[in-house]
Structures are given as C-alpha cells and as structure tokens.
Amino acid sequence: MSPQLILVPVDYSACARAALRFAADLAERYRASLDIVHVWDRPSYFTDVMLTTTEVMSRKSLFHLIQQNAQRDLDEFLKGIELPHGMVATGRLLSGDPAATLVHEIKEGRHGMVVIGTHGRTGLSHILLGSVAEKLVRLSPVPVVVVPDDAARQRRL
C-alpha cells in the first residue's frame, strides 16, 4: 500500500493536531500529499435567507457569515501547523454532517488513506456525541488510522 493522497479531517483539537503530525510522517514516508479538511455543519434552524446586520457590517446571510468564520478558523489552523519542507498539503472547508460528508469524500476515490484524531470518549459522552472516527472506520473503503492525543492515551492507561 502506497497512498498518494491522505485525507486528514480536523476539528482544531489536540487530537486533530496529533493526527496531523502522524499523517505528515506517513506522507513523508510514502511521498504522499495531505488533504486537510474541516467539515462544518450549520444548525438545522438556519436558512440561507436569515440575515444579520450591524452598524459596521452590511446585510449578509447568517449562513454566509458562519461560512466566513469557518474559513477564517481553518486558515488560522493551517498557518499554525509545521510540515516537512516540500510536503504538499491543501486545506479545504466542507459543509454538512461531518461523518456523512467525509464518507462521501472518501468514496469519491481520490484518497488512499484517512488519518483522523480521536478524543477517546467512552460511556454516555460517546453515546451522546457519537464518533466521526468510529463511523469512518466502519464505512470507509480505504484504510483509516485513528490517532489518540496524549490526554486520550493517558485516560486509557
């Protein structure tokens, strides 16, 4: 197996940063590129016609404002990462339910592997919050590497 493009979903957490470091090591080993994505999901009660106005801001849809903020957050995250010299990495913003959107991306067939972080939740918090990583492991047609951050590893010890 020699993936050429590795999908790295991020939520800006320590887990995501750990997964990104791991993915960068794999990408360097396989001479692969990284596709770093963040999936944002607008609340179901927001419609494209809901508007926001302030004195310093012209009228714009609330959907557009949330999307702009999501893009700003992704841009700031990408500025703060350090990748090996010469490594090709792209950052993209996707919209929708995170698990479903990522499965759709993977099924497009461009990615040879997924590297995702996990918070390592168990019990009620796992049931209530679900696990995007777990859904990807079950539904992905390509290998998925799940990387815990240091805090999640310590909870398991």
C-alpha positions as protocol buffer text, in pm:
chain_id: "A"
residue {
  index: 1
  type: MET
  ca { x: 0 y: 0 z: 0 }
}
residue {
  index: 2
  type: SER
  ca { x: 136 y: 336 z: -101 }
}
residue {
  index: 3
  type: PRO
  ca { x: -124 y: 614 z: -69 }
}
residue {
  index: 4
  type: GLN
  ca { x: -68 y: 920 z: -285 }
}
residue {
  index: 5
  type: LEU
  ca { x: -323 y: 1140 z: -106 }
}
residue {
  index: 6
  type: ILE
  ca { x: -405 y: 1118 z: 266 }
}
residue {
  index: 7
  type: LEU
  ca { x: -727 y: 1271 z: 398 }
}
residue {
  index: 8
  type: VAL
  ca { x: -684 y: 1439 z: 737 }
}
residue {
  index: 9
  type: PRO
  ca { x: -1012 y: 1563 z: 890 }
}
residue {
  index: 10
  type: VAL
  ca { x: -952 y: 1825 z: 1160 }
}
residue {
  index: 11
  type: ASP
  ca { x: -1163 y: 1986 z: 1431 }
}
residue {
  index: 12
  type: TYR
  ca { x: -874 y: 2204 z: 1557 }
}
residue {
  index: 13
  type: SER
  ca { x: -839 y: 1999 z: 1879 }
}
residue {
  index: 14
  type: ALA
  ca { x: -523 y: 1847 z: 2025 }
}
residue {
  index: 15
  type: CYS
  ca { x: -643 y: 1516 z: 1881 }
}
residue {
  index: 16
  type: ALA
  ca { x: -653 y: 1665 z: 1532 }
}
residue {
  index: 17
  type: ARG
  ca { x: -305 y: 1810 z: 1574 }
}
residue {
  index: 18
  type: ALA
  ca { x: -172 y: 1468 z: 1684 }
}
residue {
  index: 19
  type: ALA
  ca { x: -337 y: 1306 z: 1382 }
}
residue {
  index: 20
  type: LEU
  ca { x: -191 y: 1570 z: 1151 }
}
residue {
  index: 21
  type: ARG
  ca { x: 161 y: 1508 z: 1285 }
}
residue {
  index: 22
  type: PHE
  ca { x: 113 y: 1134 z: 1233 }
}
residue {
  index: 23
  type: ALA
  ca { x: -26 y: 1191 z: 882 }
}
residue {
  index: 24
  type: ALA
  ca { x: 270 y: 1414 z: 795 }
}
residue {
  index: 25
  type: ASP
  ca { x: 509 y: 1136 z: 899 }
}
residue {
  index: 26
  type: LEU
  ca { x: 321 y: 887 z: 681 }
}
residue {
  index: 27
  type: ALA
  ca { x: 307 y: 1131 z: 390 }
}
residue {
  index: 28
  type: GLU
  ca { x: 679 y: 1188 z: 414 }
}
residue {
  index: 29
  type: ARG
  ca { x: 744 y: 813 z: 416 }
}
residue {
  index: 30
  type: TYR
  ca { x: 515 y: 745 z: 117 }
}
residue {
  index: 31
  type: ARG
  ca { x: 584 y: 1074 z: -64 }
}
residue {
  index: 32
  type: ALA
  ca { x: 214 y: 1147 z: -45 }
}
residue {
  index: 33
  type: SER
  ca { x: 20 y: 1471 z: -25 }
}
residue {
  index: 34
  type: LEU
  ca { x: -211 y: 1575 z: 257 }
}
residue {
  index: 35
  type: ASP
  ca { x: -570 y: 1686 z: 208 }
}
residue {
  index: 36
  type: ILE
  ca { x: -659 y: 1864 z: 534 }
}
residue {
  index: 37
  type: VAL
  ca { x: -1033 y: 1922 z: 567 }
}
residue {
  index: 38
  type: HIS
  ca { x: -1265 y: 2072 z: 822 }
}
residue {
  index: 39
  type: VAL
  ca { x: -1637 y: 1995 z: 799 }
}
residue {
  index: 40
  type: TRP
  ca { x: -1874 y: 2247 z: 948 }
}
residue {
  index: 41
  type: ASP
  ca { x: -2241 y: 2178 z: 989 }
}
residue {
  index: 42
  type: ARG
  ca { x: -2481 y: 2468 z: 1010 }
}
residue {
  index: 43
  type: PRO
  ca { x: -2761 y: 2437 z: 1264 }
}
residue {
  index: 44
  type: SER
  ca { x: -3076 y: 2299 z: 1102 }
}
residue {
  index: 45
  type: TYR
  ca { x: -3277 y: 2604 z: 1203 }
}
residue {
  index: 46
  type: PHE
  ca { x: -3053 y: 2840 z: 1000 }
}
residue {
  index: 47
  type: THR
  ca { x: -3175 y: 2905 z: 650 }
}
residue {
  index: 48
  type: ASP
  ca { x: -2995 y: 3080 z: 367 }
}
residue {
  index: 49
  type: VAL
  ca { x: -3235 y: 3375 z: 396 }
}
residue {
  index: 50
  type: MET
  ca { x: -3169 y: 3458 z: 764 }
}
residue {
  index: 51
  type: LEU
  ca { x: -2986 y: 3789 z: 769 }
}
residue {
  index: 52
  type: THR
  ca { x: -2761 y: 3961 z: 1016 }
}
residue {
  index: 53
  type: THR
  ca { x: -2684 y: 4331 z: 1030 }
}
residue {
  index: 54
  type: THR
  ca { x: -2470 y: 4552 z: 1246 }
}
residue {
  index: 55
  type: GLU
  ca { x: -2366 y: 4911 z: 1209 }
}
residue {
  index: 56
  type: VAL
  ca { x: -2023 y: 4815 z: 1077 }
}
residue {
  index: 57
  type: MET
  ca { x: -2140 y: 4521 z: 868 }
}
residue {
  index: 58
  type: SER
  ca { x: -2368 y: 4524 z: 570 }
}
residue {
  index: 59
  type: ARG
  ca { x: -2659 y: 4285 z: 549 }
}
residue {
  index: 60
  type: LYS
  ca { x: -2542 y: 3933 z: 476 }
}
residue {
  index: 61
  type: SER
  ca { x: -2692 y: 3591 z: 526 }
}
residue {
  index: 62
  type: LEU
  ca { x: -2619 y: 3423 z: 856 }
}
residue {
  index: 63
  type: PHE
  ca { x: -2515 y: 3115 z: 656 }
}
residue {
  index: 64
  type: HIS
  ca { x: -2254 y: 3323 z: 472 }
}
residue {
  index: 65
  type: LEU
  ca { x: -2127 y: 3476 z: 798 }
}
residue {
  index: 66
  type: ILE
  ca { x: -2086 y: 3131 z: 959 }
}
residue {
  index: 67
  type: GLN
  ca { x: -1910 y: 3005 z: 648 }
}
residue {
  index: 68
  type: GLN
  ca { x: -1670 y: 3302 z: 654 }
}
residue {
  index: 69
  type: ASN
  ca { x: -1589 y: 3236 z: 1020 }
}
residue {
  index: 70
  type: ALA
  ca { x: -1532 y: 2867 z: 948 }
}
residue {
  index: 71
  type: GLN
  ca { x: -1292 y: 2956 z: 666 }
}
residue {
  index: 72
  type: ARG
  ca { x: -1108 y: 3203 z: 890 }
}
residue {
  index: 73
  type: ASP
  ca { x: -1070 y: 2934 z: 1158 }
}
residue {
  index: 74
  type: LEU
  ca { x: -933 y: 2686 z: 904 }
}
residue {
  index: 75
  type: ASP
  ca { x: -689 y: 2943 z: 766 }
}
residue {
  index: 76
  type: GLU
  ca { x: -561 y: 3020 z: 1119 }
}
residue {
  index: 77
  type: PHE
  ca { x: -523 y: 2648 z: 1195 }
}
residue {
  index: 78
  type: LEU
  ca { x: -326 y: 2591 z: 875 }
}
residue {
  index: 79
  type: LYS
  ca { x: -95 y: 2885 z: 949 }
}
residue {
  index: 80
  type: GLY
  ca { x: -7 y: 2725 z: 1283 }
}
residue {
  index: 81
  type: ILE
  ca { x: 100 y: 2385 z: 1151 }
}
residue {
  index: 82
  type: GLU
  ca { x: 453 y: 2283 z: 1065 }
}
residue {
  index: 83
  type: LEU
  ca { x: 503 y: 2033 z: 787 }
}
residue {
  index: 84
  type: PRO
  ca { x: 826 y: 1889 z: 649 }
}
residue {
  index: 85
  type: HIS
  ca { x: 991 y: 2105 z: 385 }
}
residue {
  index: 86
  type: GLY
  ca { x: 848 y: 2040 z: 38 }
}
residue {
  index: 87
  type: MET
  ca { x: 541 y: 1850 z: 157 }
}
residue {
  index: 88
  type: VAL
  ca { x: 230 y: 1925 z: -45 }
}
residue {
  index: 89
  type: ALA
  ca { x: -75 y: 1995 z: 170 }
}
residue {
  index: 90
  type: THR
  ca { x: -407 y: 2155 z: 85 }
}
residue {
  index: 91
  type: GLY
  ca { x: -669 y: 2284 z: 324 }
}
residue {
  index: 92
  type: ARG
  ca { x: -1037 y: 2271 z: 238 }
}
residue {
  index: 93
  type: LEU
  ca { x: -1361 y: 2361 z: 408 }
}
residue {
  index: 94
  type: LEU
  ca { x: -1659 y: 2130 z: 358 }
}
residue {
  index: 95
  type: SER
  ca { x: -2016 y: 2169 z: 477 }
}
residue {
  index: 96
  type: GLY
  ca { x: -2259 y: 1908 z: 606 }
}
residue {
  index: 97
  type: ASP
  ca { x: -2282 y: 1634 z: 864 }
}
residue {
  index: 98
  type: PRO
  ca { x: -1917 y: 1554 z: 938 }
}
residue {
  index: 99
  type: ALA
  ca { x: -1932 y: 1174 z: 915 }
}
residue {
  index: 100
  type: ALA
  ca { x: -2156 y: 1163 z: 607 }
}
residue {
  index: 101
  type: THR
  ca { x: -1958 y: 1435 z: 428 }
}
residue {
  index: 102
  type: LEU
  ca { x: -1626 y: 1264 z: 496 }
}
residue {
  index: 103
  type: VAL
  ca { x: -1757 y: 923 z: 382 }
}
residue {
  index: 104
  type: HIS
  ca { x: -1878 y: 1089 z: 62 }
}
residue {
  index: 105
  type: GLU
  ca { x: -1532 y: 1246 z: 10 }
}
residue {
  index: 106
  type: ILE
  ca { x: -1361 y: 911 z: 63 }
}
residue {
  index: 107
  type: LYS
  ca { x: -1595 y: 731 z: -176 }
}
residue {
  index: 108
  type: GLU
  ca { x: -1503 y: 982 z: -447 }
}
residue {
  index: 109
  type: GLY
  ca { x: -1192 y: 764 z: -476 }
}
residue {
  index: 110
  type: ARG
  ca { x: -911 y: 1021 z: -462 }
}
residue {
  index: 111
  type: HIS
  ca { x: -779 y: 932 z: -115 }
}
residue {
  index: 112
  type: GLY
  ca { x: -572 y: 625 z: -41 }
}
residue {
  index: 113
  type: MET
  ca { x: -592 y: 659 z: 338 }
}
residue {
  index: 114
  type: VAL
  ca { x: -756 y: 857 z: 616 }
}
residue {
  index: 115
  type: VAL
  ca { x: -579 y: 971 z: 934 }
}
residue {
  index: 116
  type: ILE
  ca { x: -813 y: 1108 z: 1200 }
}
residue {
  index: 117
  type: GLY
  ca { x: -775 y: 1201 z: 1564 }
}
residue {
  index: 118
  type: THR
  ca { x: -995 y: 1073 z: 1842 }
}
residue {
  index: 119
  type: HIS
  ca { x: -1093 y: 1222 z: 2175 }
}
residue {
  index: 120
  type: GLY
  ca { x: -1125 y: 872 z: 2321 }
}
residue {
  index: 121
  type: ARG
  ca { x: -1466 y: 938 z: 2473 }
}
residue {
  index: 122
  type: THR
  ca { x: -1646 y: 648 z: 2634 }
}
residue {
  index: 123
  type: GLY
  ca { x: -1976 y: 590 z: 2807 }
}
residue {
  index: 124
  type: LEU
  ca { x: -2252 y: 848 z: 2794 }
}
residue {
  index: 125
  type: SER
  ca { x: -2044 y: 1120 z: 2626 }
}
residue {
  index: 126
  type: HIS
  ca { x: -1961 y: 876 z: 2344 }
}
residue {
  index: 127
  type: ILE
  ca { x: -2327 y: 783 z: 2305 }
}
residue {
  index: 128
  type: LEU
  ca { x: -2444 y: 1144 z: 2305 }
}
residue {
  index: 129
  type: LEU
  ca { x: -2170 y: 1290 z: 2087 }
}
residue {
  index: 130
  type: GLY
  ca { x: -2108 y: 991 z: 1861 }
}
residue {
  index: 131
  type: SER
  ca { x: -1776 y: 936 z: 1696 }
}
residue {
  index: 132
  type: VAL
  ca { x: -1690 y: 1055 z: 1350 }
}
residue {
  index: 133
  type: ALA
  ca { x: -1375 y: 841 z: 1365 }
}
residue {
  index: 134
  type: GLU
  ca { x: -1577 y: 530 z: 1451 }
}
residue {
  index: 135
  type: LYS
  ca { x: -1817 y: 590 z: 1162 }
}
residue {
  index: 136
  type: LEU
  ca { x: -1526 y: 634 z: 921 }
}
residue {
  index: 137
  type: VAL
  ca { x: -1367 y: 310 z: 1039 }
}
residue {
  index: 138
  type: ARG
  ca { x: -1695 y: 127 z: 973 }
}
residue {
  index: 139
  type: LEU
  ca { x: -1787 y: 290 z: 642 }
}
residue {
  index: 140
  type: SER
  ca { x: -1461 y: 382 z: 468 }
}
residue {
  index: 141
  type: PRO
  ca { x: -1350 y: 182 z: 163 }
}
residue {
  index: 142
  type: VAL
  ca { x: -987 y: 284 z: 236 }
}
residue {
  index: 143
  type: PRO
  ca { x: -774 y: 228 z: 548 }
}
residue {
  index: 144
  type: VAL
  ca { x: -844 y: 459 z: 841 }
}
residue {
  index: 145
  type: VAL
  ca { x: -577 y: 527 z: 1103 }
}
residue {
  index: 146
  type: VAL
  ca { x: -721 y: 660 z: 1430 }
}
residue {
  index: 147
  type: VAL
  ca { x: -472 y: 860 z: 1637 }
}
residue {
  index: 148
  type: PRO
  ca { x: -541 y: 946 z: 2002 }
}
residue {
  index: 149
  type: ASP
  ca { x: -387 y: 1256 z: 2153 }
}
residue {
  index: 150
  type: ASP
  ca { x: -174 y: 1232 z: 2466 }
}
residue {
  index: 151
  type: ALA
  ca { x: -464 y: 1307 z: 2701 }
}
residue {
  index: 152
  type: ALA
  ca { x: -677 y: 1031 z: 2548 }
}
residue {
  index: 153
  type: ARG
  ca { x: -385 y: 787 z: 2576 }
}
residue {
  index: 154
  type: GLN
  ca { x: -334 y: 873 z: 2942 }
}
residue {
  index: 155
  type: ARG
  ca { x: -703 y: 813 z: 3019 }
}
residue {
  index: 156
  type: ARG
  ca { x: -667 y: 463 z: 2874 }
}
residue {
  index: 157
  type: LEU
  ca { x: -369 y: 372 z: 3097 }
}
